[in-house]
Amino acid sequence: MKTLVKLLLIVFIAFVILSFAHDSYAQNAGTKLKRGVINFFTGWYEIPVNIKKDYREQGGWGIVTGPVKGLFFGLARMGAGVWDTLTFPIPAPAGYEPLMKPEYAWENE
């Protein structure tokens, strides 16, 4: 129960901070938060995407290399998601780009 209260408090504080932010910053922060949460929860999707991609490029050998690459990229995507989620209240510098390209795992297809 205490964890839920802490989580709700963090979300409330984040929304209060964003409500006082400049419009363009609030949009960037919201985008960064959304991207972070989505990438954290969908990082596993890199595994089937990389299996499919490697199978097309390498044939049967892609069934072996795809899961390895997918696991690596999935963990990296989840880490980038955690980073974006934790740092969304901090203003992004000019020219900031997402840590992972493409922004979301399903854009690899």
PDB file as gemmi writes it, atoms N, CA and C in Angstrom:
CRYST1    1.000    1.000    1.000  90.00  90.00  90.00 P 1                      
ATOM      1  N   MET A   1       0.821  -1.197   0.000  1.00  0.00           N  
ATOM      2  CA  MET A   1       0.000   0.000   0.000  1.00  0.00           C  
ATOM      3  C   MET A   1       0.864   1.260   0.000  1.00  0.00           C  
ATOM      4  N   LYS A   2       1.950   1.220   0.779  1.00  0.00           N  
ATOM      5  CA  LYS A   2       2.828   2.382   0.832  1.00  0.00           C  
ATOM      6  C   LYS A   2       3.458   2.660  -0.532  1.00  0.00           C  
ATOM      7  N   THR A   3       3.768   1.594  -1.267  1.00  0.00           N  
ATOM      8  CA  THR A   3       4.360   1.749  -2.587  1.00  0.00           C  
ATOM      9  C   THR A   3       3.379   2.432  -3.534  1.00  0.00           C  
ATOM     10  N   LEU A   4       2.127   2.055  -3.470  1.00  0.00           N  
ATOM     11  CA  LEU A   4       1.103   2.665  -4.320  1.00  0.00           C  
ATOM     12  C   LEU A   4       0.953   4.148  -3.998  1.00  0.00           C  
ATOM     13  N   VAL A   5       0.967   4.482  -2.726  1.00  0.00           N  
ATOM     14  CA  VAL A   5       0.848   5.884  -2.317  1.00  0.00           C  
ATOM     15  C   VAL A   5       2.053   6.682  -2.831  1.00  0.00           C  
ATOM     16  N   LYS A   6       3.249   6.107  -2.740  1.00  0.00           N  
ATOM     17  CA  LYS A   6       4.449   6.791  -3.232  1.00  0.00           C  
ATOM     18  C   LYS A   6       4.367   6.992  -4.746  1.00  0.00           C  
ATOM     19  N   LEU A   7       3.924   5.966  -5.450  1.00  0.00           N  
ATOM     20  CA  LEU A   7       3.798   6.070  -6.898  1.00  0.00           C  
ATOM     21  C   LEU A   7       2.797   7.149  -7.289  1.00  0.00           C  
ATOM     22  N   LEU A   8       1.658   7.177  -6.627  1.00  0.00           N  
ATOM     23  CA  LEU A   8       0.652   8.195  -6.912  1.00  0.00           C  
ATOM     24  C   LEU A   8       1.170   9.588  -6.589  1.00  0.00           C  
ATOM     25  N   LEU A   9       1.942   9.715  -5.526  1.00  0.00           N  
ATOM     26  CA  LEU A   9       2.536  10.998  -5.160  1.00  0.00           C  
ATOM     27  C   LEU A   9       3.520  11.464  -6.230  1.00  0.00           C  
ATOM     28  N   ILE A  10       4.327  10.557  -6.739  1.00  0.00           N  
ATOM     29  CA  ILE A  10       5.289  10.902  -7.800  1.00  0.00           C  
ATOM     30  C   ILE A  10       4.551  11.356  -9.050  1.00  0.00           C  
ATOM     31  N   VAL A  11       3.508  10.642  -9.428  1.00  0.00           N  
ATOM     32  CA  VAL A  11       2.728  11.022 -10.609  1.00  0.00           C  
ATOM     33  C   VAL A  11       2.080  12.385 -10.398  1.00  0.00           C  
ATOM     34  N   PHE A  12       1.538  12.617  -9.224  1.00  0.00           N  
ATOM     35  CA  PHE A  12       0.916  13.907  -8.912  1.00  0.00           C  
ATOM     36  C   PHE A  12       1.932  15.042  -9.009  1.00  0.00           C  
ATOM     37  N   ILE A  13       3.102  14.850  -8.438  1.00  0.00           N  
ATOM     38  CA  ILE A  13       4.151  15.876  -8.481  1.00  0.00           C  
ATOM     39  C   ILE A  13       4.564  16.147  -9.925  1.00  0.00           C  
ATOM     40  N   ALA A  14       4.682  15.087 -10.716  1.00  0.00           N  
ATOM     41  CA  ALA A  14       5.058  15.253 -12.120  1.00  0.00           C  
ATOM     42  C   ALA A  14       4.018  16.094 -12.853  1.00  0.00           C  
ATOM     43  N   PHE A  15       2.747  15.832 -12.615  1.00  0.00           N  
ATOM     44  CA  PHE A  15       1.707  16.607 -13.283  1.00  0.00           C  
ATOM     45  C   PHE A  15       1.690  18.057 -12.800  1.00  0.00           C  
ATOM     46  N   VAL A  16       1.994  18.287 -11.538  1.00  0.00           N  
ATOM     47  CA  VAL A  16       2.068  19.661 -11.030  1.00  0.00           C  
ATOM     48  C   VAL A  16       3.221  20.398 -11.701  1.00  0.00           C  
ATOM     49  N   ILE A  17       4.368  19.745 -11.807  1.00  0.00           N  
ATOM     50  CA  ILE A  17       5.526  20.367 -12.461  1.00  0.00           C  
ATOM     51  C   ILE A  17       5.188  20.703 -13.910  1.00  0.00           C  
ATOM     52  N   LEU A  18       4.564  19.746 -14.603  1.00  0.00           N  
ATOM     53  CA  LEU A  18       4.232  19.968 -16.009  1.00  0.00           C  
ATOM     54  C   LEU A  18       3.180  21.059 -16.189  1.00  0.00           C  
ATOM     55  N   SER A  19       2.316  21.229 -15.201  1.00  0.00           N  
ATOM     56  CA  SER A  19       1.277  22.243 -15.346  1.00  0.00           C  
ATOM     57  C   SER A  19       1.847  23.661 -15.297  1.00  0.00           C  
ATOM     58  N   PHE A  20       3.001  23.829 -14.656  1.00  0.00           N  
ATOM     59  CA  PHE A  20       3.634  25.144 -14.585  1.00  0.00           C  
ATOM     60  C   PHE A  20       4.676  25.355 -15.677  1.00  0.00           C  
ATOM     61  N   ALA A  21       4.946  24.321 -16.439  1.00  0.00           N  
ATOM     62  CA  ALA A  21       5.995  24.396 -17.459  1.00  0.00           C  
ATOM     63  C   ALA A  21       5.503  25.146 -18.688  1.00  0.00           C  
ATOM     64  N   HIS A  22       6.437  25.649 -19.434  1.00  0.00           N  
ATOM     65  CA  HIS A  22       6.142  26.292 -20.717  1.00  0.00           C  
ATOM     66  C   HIS A  22       5.511  25.249 -21.633  1.00  0.00           C  
ATOM     67  N   ASP A  23       4.606  25.666 -22.509  1.00  0.00           N  
ATOM     68  CA  ASP A  23       3.867  24.734 -23.350  1.00  0.00           C  
ATOM     69  C   ASP A  23       4.768  23.811 -24.159  1.00  0.00           C  
ATOM     70  N   SER A  24       5.801  24.359 -24.789  1.00  0.00           N  
ATOM     71  CA  SER A  24       6.656  23.520 -25.627  1.00  0.00           C  
ATOM     72  C   SER A  24       7.424  22.515 -24.770  1.00  0.00           C  
ATOM     73  N   TYR A  25       7.841  22.931 -23.579  1.00  0.00           N  
ATOM     74  CA  TYR A  25       8.539  21.997 -22.697  1.00  0.00           C  
ATOM     75  C   TYR A  25       7.600  20.909 -22.211  1.00  0.00           C  
ATOM     76  N   ALA A  26       6.386  21.291 -21.858  1.00  0.00           N  
ATOM     77  CA  ALA A  26       5.425  20.307 -21.368  1.00  0.00           C  
ATOM     78  C   ALA A  26       5.147  19.263 -22.435  1.00  0.00           C  
ATOM     79  N   GLN A  27       5.079  19.673 -23.682  1.00  0.00           N  
ATOM     80  CA  GLN A  27       4.859  18.727 -24.760  1.00  0.00           C  
ATOM     81  C   GLN A  27       6.058  17.780 -24.873  1.00  0.00           C  
ATOM     82  N   ASN A  28       7.269  18.305 -24.782  1.00  0.00           N  
ATOM     83  CA  ASN A  28       8.462  17.469 -24.862  1.00  0.00           C  
ATOM     84  C   ASN A  28       8.543  16.515 -23.680  1.00  0.00           C  
ATOM     85  N   ALA A  29       8.221  16.990 -22.499  1.00  0.00           N  
ATOM     86  CA  ALA A  29       8.272  16.147 -21.313  1.00  0.00           C  
ATOM     87  C   ALA A  29       7.237  15.038 -21.409  1.00  0.00           C  
ATOM     88  N   GLY A  30       6.044  15.366 -21.866  1.00  0.00           N  
ATOM     89  CA  GLY A  30       5.011  14.355 -22.028  1.00  0.00           C  
ATOM     90  C   GLY A  30       5.402  13.308 -23.050  1.00  0.00           C  
ATOM     91  N   THR A  31       6.003  13.749 -24.145  1.00  0.00           N  
ATOM     92  CA  THR A  31       6.465  12.821 -25.177  1.00  0.00           C  
ATOM     93  C   THR A  31       7.560  11.920 -24.629  1.00  0.00           C  
ATOM     94  N   LYS A  32       8.462  12.499 -23.864  1.00  0.00           N  
ATOM     95  CA  LYS A  32       9.568  11.737 -23.279  1.00  0.00           C  
ATOM     96  C   LYS A  32       9.045  10.704 -22.280  1.00  0.00           C  
ATOM     97  N   LEU A  33       8.064  11.080 -21.468  1.00  0.00           N  
ATOM     98  CA  LEU A  33       7.472  10.154 -20.508  1.00  0.00           C  
ATOM     99  C   LEU A  33       6.751   9.025 -21.235  1.00  0.00           C  
ATOM    100  N   LYS A  34       5.970   9.376 -22.243  1.00  0.00           N  
ATOM    101  CA  LYS A  34       5.234   8.359 -23.007  1.00  0.00           C  
ATOM    102  C   LYS A  34       6.200   7.380 -23.664  1.00  0.00           C  
ATOM    103  N   ARG A  35       7.231   7.900 -24.314  1.00  0.00           N  
ATOM    104  CA  ARG A  35       8.211   7.049 -24.979  1.00  0.00           C  
ATOM    105  C   ARG A  35       8.913   6.139 -23.976  1.00  0.00           C  
ATOM    106  N   GLY A  36       9.250   6.686 -22.815  1.00  0.00           N  
ATOM    107  CA  GLY A  36       9.937   5.891 -21.802  1.00  0.00           C  
ATOM    108  C   GLY A  36       9.094   4.745 -21.295  1.00  0.00           C  
ATOM    109  N   VAL A  37       7.853   5.010 -20.979  1.00  0.00           N  
ATOM    110  CA  VAL A  37       6.964   3.960 -20.456  1.00  0.00           C  
ATOM    111  C   VAL A  37       6.709   2.900 -21.529  1.00  0.00           C  
ATOM    112  N   ILE A  38       6.432   3.352 -22.746  1.00  0.00           N  
ATOM    113  CA  ILE A  38       6.171   2.395 -23.833  1.00  0.00           C  
ATOM    114  C   ILE A  38       7.391   1.535 -24.108  1.00  0.00           C  
ATOM    115  N   ASN A  39       8.568   2.136 -24.179  1.00  0.00           N  
ATOM    116  CA  ASN A  39       9.774   1.358 -24.459  1.00  0.00           C  
ATOM    117  C   ASN A  39      10.120   0.408 -23.324  1.00  0.00           C  
ATOM    118  N   PHE A  40       9.850   0.793 -22.095  1.00  0.00           N  
ATOM    119  CA  PHE A  40      10.124  -0.116 -20.980  1.00  0.00           C  
ATOM    120  C   PHE A  40       9.252  -1.365 -21.064  1.00  0.00           C  
ATOM    121  N   PHE A  41       7.984  -1.176 -21.359  1.00  0.00           N  
ATOM    122  CA  PHE A  41       7.068  -2.313 -21.366  1.00  0.00           C  
ATOM    123  C   PHE A  41       7.060  -3.099 -22.677  1.00  0.00           C  
ATOM    124  N   THR A  42       7.610  -2.543 -23.753  1.00  0.00           N  
ATOM    125  CA  THR A  42       7.603  -3.267 -25.029  1.00  0.00           C  
ATOM    126  C   THR A  42       9.009  -3.621 -25.506  1.00  0.00           C  
ATOM    127  N   GLY A  43       9.990  -3.519 -24.651  1.00  0.00           N  
ATOM    128  CA  GLY A  43      11.354  -3.877 -25.032  1.00  0.00           C  
ATOM    129  C   GLY A  43      11.478  -5.316 -25.490  1.00  0.00           C  
ATOM    130  N   TRP A  44      10.688  -6.206 -24.907  1.00  0.00           N  
ATOM    131  CA  TRP A  44      10.709  -7.622 -25.287  1.00  0.00           C  
ATOM    132  C   TRP A  44      10.347  -7.815 -26.757  1.00  0.00           C  
ATOM    133  N   TYR A  45       9.629  -6.875 -27.347  1.00  0.00           N  
ATOM    134  CA  TYR A  45       9.179  -6.995 -28.727  1.00  0.00           C  
ATOM    135  C   TYR A  45      10.351  -6.992 -29.712  1.00  0.00           C  
ATOM    136  N   GLU A  46      11.517  -6.541 -29.266  1.00  0.00           N  
ATOM    137  CA  GLU A  46      12.705  -6.570 -30.117  1.00  0.00           C  
ATOM    138  C   GLU A  46      13.088  -8.005 -30.497  1.00  0.00           C  
ATOM    139  N   ILE A  47      12.768  -8.980 -29.668  1.00  0.00           N  
ATOM    140  CA  ILE A  47      13.155 -10.363 -29.953  1.00  0.00           C  
ATOM    141  C   ILE A  47      12.458 -10.875 -31.218  1.00  0.00           C  
ATOM    142  N   PRO A  48      11.112 -10.877 -31.299  1.00  0.00           N  
ATOM    143  CA  PRO A  48      10.514 -11.366 -32.543  1.00  0.00           C  
ATOM    144  C   PRO A  48      10.829 -10.491 -33.756  1.00  0.00           C  
ATOM    145  N   VAL A  49      10.995  -9.184 -33.543  1.00  0.00           N  
ATOM    146  CA  VAL A  49      11.327  -8.299 -34.661  1.00  0.00           C  
ATOM    147  C   VAL A  49      12.688  -8.678 -35.240  1.00  0.00           C  
ATOM    148  N   ASN A  50      13.673  -8.937 -34.375  1.00  0.00           N  
ATOM    149  CA  ASN A  50      15.012  -9.275 -34.854  1.00  0.00           C  
ATOM    150  C   ASN A  50      15.079 -10.687 -35.421  1.00  0.00           C  
ATOM    151  N   ILE A  51      14.290 -11.602 -34.900  1.00  0.00           N  
ATOM    152  CA  ILE A  51      14.234 -12.944 -35.496  1.00  0.00           C  
ATOM    153  C   ILE A  51      13.728 -12.834 -36.933  1.00  0.00           C  
ATOM    154  N   LYS A  52      12.633 -12.105 -37.105  1.00  0.00           N  
ATOM    155  CA  LYS A  52      12.049 -11.935 -38.442  1.00  0.00           C  
ATOM    156  C   LYS A  52      13.034 -11.245 -39.387  1.00  0.00           C  
ATOM    157  N   LYS A  53      13.667 -10.185 -38.907  1.00  0.00           N  
ATOM    158  CA  LYS A  53      14.609  -9.417 -39.722  1.00  0.00           C  
ATOM    159  C   LYS A  53      15.817 -10.272 -40.114  1.00  0.00           C  
ATOM    160  N   ASP A  54      16.420 -10.964 -39.143  1.00  0.00           N  
ATOM    161  CA  ASP A  54      17.591 -11.792 -39.436  1.00  0.00           C  
ATOM    162  C   ASP A  54      17.237 -12.986 -40.310  1.00  0.00           C  
ATOM    163  N   TYR A  55      16.067 -13.545 -40.135  1.00  0.00           N  
ATOM    164  CA  TYR A  55      15.652 -14.678 -40.965  1.00  0.00           C  
ATOM    165  C   TYR A  55      15.521 -14.246 -42.426  1.00  0.00           C  
ATOM    166  N   ARG A  56      14.997 -13.054 -42.651  1.00  0.00           N  
ATOM    167  CA  ARG A  56      14.886 -12.538 -44.023  1.00  0.00           C  
ATOM    168  C   ARG A  56      16.263 -12.298 -44.638  1.00  0.00           C  
ATOM    169  N   GLU A  57      17.190 -11.774 -43.827  1.00  0.00           N  
ATOM    170  CA  GLU A  57      18.513 -11.418 -44.347  1.00  0.00           C  
ATOM    171  C   GLU A  57      19.451 -12.618 -44.460  1.00  0.00           C  
ATOM    172  N   GLN A  58      19.378 -13.559 -43.484  1.00  0.00           N  
ATOM    173  CA  GLN A  58      20.366 -14.631 -43.414  1.00  0.00           C  
ATOM    174  C   GLN A  58      19.789 -16.024 -43.636  1.00  0.00           C  
ATOM    175  N   GLY A  59      18.493 -16.113 -43.776  1.00  0.00           N  
ATOM    176  CA  GLY A  59      17.882 -17.434 -43.917  1.00  0.00           C  
ATOM    177  C   GLY A  59      17.792 -18.127 -42.570  1.00  0.00           C  
ATOM    178  N   GLY A  60      18.012 -19.433 -42.558  1.00  0.00           N  
ATOM    179  CA  GLY A  60      17.874 -20.240 -41.339  1.00  0.00           C  
ATOM    180  C   GLY A  60      18.778 -19.810 -40.196  1.00  0.00           C  
ATOM    181  N   TRP A  61      19.935 -19.273 -40.522  1.00  0.00           N  
ATOM    182  CA  TRP A  61      20.866 -18.820 -39.488  1.00  0.00           C  
ATOM    183  C   TRP A  61      20.270 -17.667 -38.667  1.00  0.00           C  
ATOM    184  N   GLY A  62      19.315 -16.943 -39.226  1.00  0.00           N  
ATOM    185  CA  GLY A  62      18.669 -15.834 -38.523  1.00  0.00           C  
ATOM    186  C   GLY A  62      17.870 -16.287 -37.319  1.00  0.00           C  
ATOM    187  N   ILE A  63      17.466 -17.566 -37.302  1.00  0.00           N  
ATOM    188  CA  ILE A  63      16.740 -18.091 -36.145  1.00  0.00           C  
ATOM    189  C   ILE A  63      17.661 -18.159 -34.929  1.00  0.00           C  
ATOM    190  N   VAL A  64      18.964 -18.285 -35.173  1.00  0.00           N  
ATOM    191  CA  VAL A  64      19.937 -18.328 -34.077  1.00  0.00           C  
ATOM    192  C   VAL A  64      20.368 -16.919 -33.682  1.00  0.00           C  
ATOM    193  N   THR A  65      20.670 -16.080 -34.670  1.00  0.00           N  
ATOM    194  CA  THR A  65      21.192 -14.744 -34.359  1.00  0.00           C  
ATOM    195  C   THR A  65      20.101 -13.768 -33.932  1.00  0.00           C  
ATOM    196  N   GLY A  66      18.882 -13.962 -34.439  1.00  0.00           N  
ATOM    197  CA  GLY A  66      17.784 -13.049 -34.134  1.00  0.00           C  
ATOM    198  C   GLY A  66      17.463 -12.925 -32.654  1.00  0.00           C  
ATOM    199  N   PRO A  67      17.305 -14.054 -31.926  1.00  0.00           N  
ATOM    200  CA  PRO A  67      16.996 -13.933 -30.494  1.00  0.00           C  
ATOM    201  C   PRO A  67      18.113 -13.264 -29.691  1.00  0.00           C  
ATOM    202  N   VAL A  68      19.364 -13.531 -30.083  1.00  0.00           N  
ATOM    203  CA  VAL A  68      20.489 -12.924 -29.358  1.00  0.00           C  
ATOM    204  C   VAL A  68      20.483 -11.406 -29.554  1.00  0.00           C  
ATOM    205  N   LYS A  69      20.365 -10.987 -30.806  1.00  0.00           N  
ATOM    206  CA  LYS A  69      20.301  -9.555 -31.085  1.00  0.00           C  
ATOM    207  C   LYS A  69      19.056  -8.934 -30.472  1.00  0.00           C  
ATOM    208  N   GLY A  70      17.926  -9.646 -30.547  1.00  0.00           N  
ATOM    209  CA  GLY A  70      16.679  -9.136 -29.983  1.00  0.00           C  
ATOM    210  C   GLY A  70      16.769  -8.946 -28.484  1.00  0.00           C  
ATOM    211  N   LEU A  71      17.399  -9.908 -27.794  1.00  0.00           N  
ATOM    212  CA  LEU A  71      17.567  -9.784 -26.344  1.00  0.00           C  
ATOM    213  C   LEU A  71      18.431  -8.571 -26.011  1.00  0.00           C  
ATOM    214  N   PHE A  72      19.532  -8.413 -26.737  1.00  0.00           N  
ATOM    215  CA  PHE A  72      20.424  -7.284 -26.499  1.00  0.00           C  
ATOM    216  C   PHE A  72      19.701  -5.959 -26.732  1.00  0.00           C  
ATOM    217  N   PHE A  73      19.053  -5.829 -27.902  1.00  0.00           N  
ATOM    218  CA  PHE A  73      18.354  -4.578 -28.218  1.00  0.00           C  
ATOM    219  C   PHE A  73      17.151  -4.360 -27.303  1.00  0.00           C  
ATOM    220  N   GLY A  74      16.503  -5.449 -26.888  1.00  0.00           N  
ATOM    221  CA  GLY A  74      15.364  -5.324 -25.970  1.00  0.00           C  
ATOM    222  C   GLY A  74      15.787  -4.770 -24.619  1.00  0.00           C  
ATOM    223  N   LEU A  75      16.902  -5.296 -24.093  1.00  0.00           N  
ATOM    224  CA  LEU A  75      17.404  -4.787 -22.815  1.00  0.00           C  
ATOM    225  C   LEU A  75      17.849  -3.329 -22.946  1.00  0.00           C  
ATOM    226  N   ALA A  76      18.475  -3.012 -24.072  1.00  0.00           N  
ATOM    227  CA  ALA A  76      18.888  -1.622 -24.300  1.00  0.00           C  
ATOM    228  C   ALA A  76      17.663  -0.710 -24.387  1.00  0.00           C  
ATOM    229  N   ARG A  77      16.612  -1.171 -25.083  1.00  0.00           N  
ATOM    230  CA  ARG A  77      15.389  -0.367 -25.224  1.00  0.00           C  
ATOM    231  C   ARG A  77      14.718  -0.180 -23.861  1.00  0.00           C  
ATOM    232  N   MET A  78      14.698  -1.224 -23.051  1.00  0.00           N  
ATOM    233  CA  MET A  78      14.106  -1.106 -21.720  1.00  0.00           C  
ATOM    234  C   MET A  78      14.915  -0.138 -20.854  1.00  0.00           C  
ATOM    235  N   GLY A  79      16.240  -0.196 -20.962  1.00  0.00           N  
ATOM    236  CA  GLY A  79      17.086   0.749 -20.233  1.00  0.00           C  
ATOM    237  C   GLY A  79      16.851   2.179 -20.669  1.00  0.00           C  
ATOM    238  N   ALA A  80      16.708   2.382 -21.978  1.00  0.00           N  
ATOM    239  CA  ALA A  80      16.411   3.723 -22.496  1.00  0.00           C  
ATOM    240  C   ALA A  80      15.041   4.180 -22.003  1.00  0.00           C  
ATOM    241  N   GLY A  81      14.103   3.236 -21.889  1.00  0.00           N  
ATOM    242  CA  GLY A  81      12.775   3.571 -21.376  1.00  0.00           C  
ATOM    243  C   GLY A  81      12.823   4.018 -19.925  1.00  0.00           C  
ATOM    244  N   VAL A  82      13.622   3.316 -19.137  1.00  0.00           N  
ATOM    245  CA  VAL A  82      13.780   3.709 -17.728  1.00  0.00           C  
ATOM    246  C   VAL A  82      14.400   5.100 -17.651  1.00  0.00           C  
ATOM    247  N   TRP A  83      15.424   5.331 -18.458  1.00  0.00           N  
ATOM    248  CA  TRP A  83      16.097   6.630 -18.453  1.00  0.00           C  
ATOM    249  C   TRP A  83      15.134   7.759 -18.831  1.00  0.00           C  
ATOM    250  N   ASP A  84      14.384   7.559 -19.927  1.00  0.00           N  
ATOM    251  CA  ASP A  84      13.433   8.590 -20.349  1.00  0.00           C  
ATOM    252  C   ASP A  84      12.349   8.819 -19.299  1.00  0.00           C  
ATOM    253  N   THR A  85      11.903   7.747 -18.662  1.00  0.00           N  
ATOM    254  CA  THR A  85      10.850   7.877 -17.643  1.00  0.00           C  
ATOM    255  C   THR A  85      11.362   8.637 -16.420  1.00  0.00           C  
ATOM    256  N   LEU A  86      12.560   8.330 -15.994  1.00  0.00           N  
ATOM    257  CA  LEU A  86      13.103   8.980 -14.798  1.00  0.00           C  
ATOM    258  C   LEU A  86      13.501  10.432 -15.043  1.00  0.00           C  
ATOM    259  N   THR A  87      13.900  10.750 -16.263  1.00  0.00           N  
ATOM    260  CA  THR A  87      14.403  12.102 -16.535  1.00  0.00           C  
ATOM    261  C   THR A  87      13.412  12.985 -17.294  1.00  0.00           C  
ATOM    262  N   PHE A  88      12.156  12.541 -17.431  1.00  0.00           N  
ATOM    263  CA  PHE A  88      11.219  13.350 -18.214  1.00  0.00           C  
ATOM    264  C   PHE A  88      10.985  14.744 -17.648  1.00  0.00           C  
ATOM    265  N   PRO A  89      11.058  14.983 -16.319  1.00  0.00           N  
ATOM    266  CA  PRO A  89      10.837  16.354 -15.843  1.00  0.00           C  
ATOM    267  C   PRO A  89      11.997  17.305 -16.163  1.00  0.00           C  
ATOM    268  N   ILE A  90      13.158  16.759 -16.505  1.00  0.00           N  
ATOM    269  CA  ILE A  90      14.329  17.584 -16.792  1.00  0.00           C  
ATOM    270  C   ILE A  90      14.240  18.068 -18.235  1.00  0.00           C  
ATOM    271  N   PRO A  91      14.327  19.359 -18.468  1.00  0.00           N  
ATOM    272  CA  PRO A  91      14.232  19.870 -19.840  1.00  0.00           C  
ATOM    273  C   PRO A  91      15.305  19.273 -20.746  1.00  0.00           C  
ATOM    274  N   ALA A  92      14.897  18.873 -21.925  1.00  0.00           N  
ATOM    275  CA  ALA A  92      15.828  18.316 -22.899  1.00  0.00           C  
ATOM    276  C   ALA A  92      16.585  19.450 -23.572  1.00  0.00           C  
ATOM    277  N   PRO A  93      17.873  19.269 -23.830  1.00  0.00           N  
ATOM    278  CA  PRO A  93      18.637  20.319 -24.514  1.00  0.00           C  
ATOM    279  C   PRO A  93      18.193  20.454 -25.970  1.00  0.00           C  
ATOM    280  N   ALA A  94      18.554  21.538 -26.584  1.00  0.00           N  
ATOM    281  CA  ALA A  94      18.210  21.753 -27.992  1.00  0.00           C  
ATOM    282  C   ALA A  94      18.808  20.641 -28.837  1.00  0.00           C  
ATOM    283  N   GLY A  95      18.038  20.155 -29.774  1.00  0.00           N  
ATOM    284  CA  GLY A  95      18.521  19.094 -30.652  1.00  0.00           C  
ATOM    285  C   GLY A  95      18.491  17.713 -30.019  1.00  0.00           C  
ATOM    286  N   TYR A  96      17.798  17.566 -28.900  1.00  0.00           N  
ATOM    287  CA  TYR A  96      17.728  16.274 -28.225  1.00  0.00           C  
ATOM    288  C   TYR A  96      17.035  15.251 -29.111  1.00  0.00           C  
ATOM    289  N   GLU A  97      17.600  14.065 -29.179  1.00  0.00           N  
ATOM    290  CA  GLU A  97      17.001  12.973 -29.932  1.00  0.00           C  
ATOM    291  C   GLU A  97      16.857  11.783 -28.997  1.00  0.00           C  
ATOM    292  N   PRO A  98      15.926  10.888 -29.289  1.00  0.00           N  
ATOM    293  CA  PRO A  98      15.746   9.703 -28.451  1.00  0.00           C  
ATOM    294  C   PRO A  98      17.028   8.864 -28.384  1.00  0.00           C  
ATOM    295  N   LEU A  99      17.204   8.139 -27.292  1.00  0.00           N  
ATOM    296  CA  LEU A  99      18.384   7.302 -27.129  1.00  0.00           C  
ATOM    297  C   LEU A  99      18.399   6.149 -28.132  1.00  0.00           C  
ATOM    298  N   MET A 100      17.247   5.609 -28.446  1.00  0.00           N  
ATOM    299  CA  MET A 100      17.137   4.477 -29.375  1.00  0.00           C  
ATOM    300  C   MET A 100      16.499   4.951 -30.672  1.00  0.00           C  
ATOM    301  N   LYS A 101      17.029   4.458 -31.772  1.00  0.00           N  
ATOM    302  CA  LYS A 101      16.410   4.724 -33.071  1.00  0.00           C  
ATOM    303  C   LYS A 101      16.143   3.385 -33.712  1.00  0.00           C  
ATOM    304  N   PRO A 102      14.974   3.144 -34.182  1.00  0.00           N  
ATOM    305  CA  PRO A 102      13.806   3.993 -34.170  1.00  0.00           C  
ATOM    306  C   PRO A 102      13.263   4.171 -32.752  1.00  0.00           C  
ATOM    307  N   GLU A 103      12.343   5.099 -32.595  1.00  0.00           N  
ATOM    308  CA  GLU A 103      11.827   5.435 -31.261  1.00  0.00           C  
ATOM    309  C   GLU A 103      11.157   4.253 -30.581  1.00  0.00           C  
ATOM    310  N   TYR A 104      10.436   3.436 -31.337  1.00  0.00           N  
ATOM    311  CA  TYR A 104       9.682   2.310 -30.777  1.00  0.00           C  
ATOM    312  C   TYR A 104      10.087   1.030 -31.496  1.00  0.00           C  
ATOM    313  N   ALA A 105       9.986  -0.098 -30.813  1.00  0.00           N  
ATOM    314  CA  ALA A 105      10.458  -1.383 -31.344  1.00  0.00           C  
ATOM    315  C   ALA A 105       9.732  -1.776 -32.622  1.00  0.00           C  
ATOM    316  N   TRP A 106       8.458  -1.498 -32.720  1.00  0.00           N  
ATOM    317  CA  TRP A 106       7.703  -1.959 -33.881  1.00  0.00           C  
ATOM    318  C   TRP A 106       8.017  -1.155 -35.142  1.00  0.00           C  
ATOM    319  N   GLU A 107       8.756  -0.062 -35.016  1.00  0.00           N  
ATOM    320  CA  GLU A 107       9.126   0.723 -36.179  1.00  0.00           C  
ATOM    321  C   GLU A 107      10.278   0.071 -36.963  1.00  0.00           C  
ATOM    322  N   ASN A 108      10.874  -0.979 -36.404  1.00  0.00           N  
ATOM    323  CA  ASN A 108      11.943  -1.711 -37.097  1.00  0.00           C  
ATOM    324  C   ASN A 108      11.416  -2.545 -38.246  1.00  0.00           C  
ATOM    325  N   GLU A 109      10.154  -2.875 -38.208  1.00  0.00           N  
ATOM    326  CA  GLU A 109       9.605  -3.793 -39.208  1.00  0.00           C  
ATOM    327  C   GLU A 109       9.466  -3.155 -40.552  1.00  0.00           C  
TER     328      GLU A 109                                                      
END                                                                             
